[in-house]
């Protein structure tokens, strides 16, 4: 969950789930995953480390 905003077909689209973001779009505008509640467990830290890779994945989907 979080706030994810992209530009697709010249229009701003907002998503609250990473998995709902389309495979192709022009540009990532906002990438803001929800922070996990503290205290963080080891599995929480592992999950948070994945967000950098997910952002890189979105940047590869950009068509511009």
Protein Blocks (a to p, Z undefined) as FASTA:
>chain_A
ZZddddeehiacddfbfklpcfbdfbdfbdcdddddddddfklmmmmmmmmmmmmmmmmm
pmZZ
